[in-house]
Amino acid sequence: MKLLVCILFFLILQTPRTEAFELLVDTESRDSIPPITLGVPEGSSEEKEQRTNDLHYGLLIDVNPVFFRSFQNIVGLDNRKLLDQSAFNFGLEGGITYNQWQISLQLGFMKQYNTDLDTLHLSVGTIFSSLDLGYKIIDGESIYVIPKVGVRWHRYRLLNSNKEYLIDIHRHLEDRDLDLRFNQGLGYLGLRVGYKIYDPFYANRYFTNYSVGIYAAHSFKLHDRPGVYSRRNRLRTEGRLNFDQFFVGIYFNSHFSYPDP
């Protein structure tokens, strides 16, 4: 029996000691043991702060009032009133953020009709596109603020046609359909403010958050007179489009993070 105890004691002495064993037998060496570092769990505040790069896309409502007073003598009062209603646009936007710099593209559209006249059907189709660059001066847990500079292009298409579907060809040639396109470029300096909405149900390594917010900008015309076109011709005109100095919009976006290249 004594021989067996000696053999077991000898084997224990030869076995390599673990850090846990050393911690128990040598309390004075506790400070020399390296601390255990836990990984940052996904979705924590530290990881969110590191997600400075993301892709976003969403919906918008844009309000940019415009007035066609100088074209009233050419297109008539009813057409001018319909053109003046082209302030609201619904659209889409998308963009990319890299190291707090953000570039965005917007596309908006709207269609207006007037069917109250006896013989004519009036319609105005509007399209705008914009490209801007901004920098996140504030990027908090819930709020972000981005000053922006950009350009946008507005296009208004005015159509007049006979209300009757079936008409005589000679009548059509005597009273042709009206088709005019007005094009105007704008530059702007603006500010975008957004509120972040986190959804833990959809949280993953790529999805970052939703955001809802508002933007406003001071605009200026890039050229004094609009480009006016028919179907096949550019038309000379002295008329001008009058825009409000400011336009505003609201938006709702989804954000997805991506790693540094």
Stockholm file with secondary structure:
# STOCKHOLM 1.0

chainA/1-261         MKLLVCILFFLILQTPRTEAFELLVDTESRDSIPPITLGVPEGSSEEKEQRTNDLHYGLLIDVNPVFFRSFQNIVGLDNRKLLDQSAFNFGLEGGITYNQWQISLQLGFMKQYNTDLDTLHLSVGTIFSSLDLGYKIIDGESIYVIPKVGVRWHRYRLLNSNKEYLIDIHRHLEDRDLDLRFNQGLGYLGLRVGYKIYDPFYANRYFTNYSVGIYAAHSFKLHDRPGVYSRRNRLRTEGRLNFDQFFVGIYFNSHFSYPDP
#=GR chainA/1-261 SS CHHHHHHHHHHHHHSCCCHHHHHHHCGGGGGGSCCCCCCCCTTCHHHHHHCCCEEEEEEEEEECCEECGGGHHHHCHHHHHHHHTTTEEEEEEEEEEETTEEEEEEEEEEEEEECCSSSEEEEEEEEEEEEEEEECSEECSSEEEEEEEEEEEEEEEEEEEESCSSCCHHHHHHSCCEEEEEEEEEEEEEEEEEEEECCGGGCCSSEEEEEEEEEEEEEEESSSSCEEECSSCEECCCCCCEECSEEEEEEEEEEEECCCC
#=GC SS_cons         CHHHHHHHHHHHHHSCCCHHHHHHHCGGGGGGSCCCCCCCCTTCHHHHHHCCCEEEEEEEEEECCEECGGGHHHHCHHHHHHHHTTTEEEEEEEEEEETTEEEEEEEEEEEEEECCSSSEEEEEEEEEEEEEEEECSEECSSEEEEEEEEEEEEEEEEEEEESCSSCCHHHHHHSCCEEEEEEEEEEEEEEEEEEEECCGGGCCSSEEEEEEEEEEEEEEESSSSCEEECSSCEECCCCCCEECSEEEEEEEEEEEECCCC
//
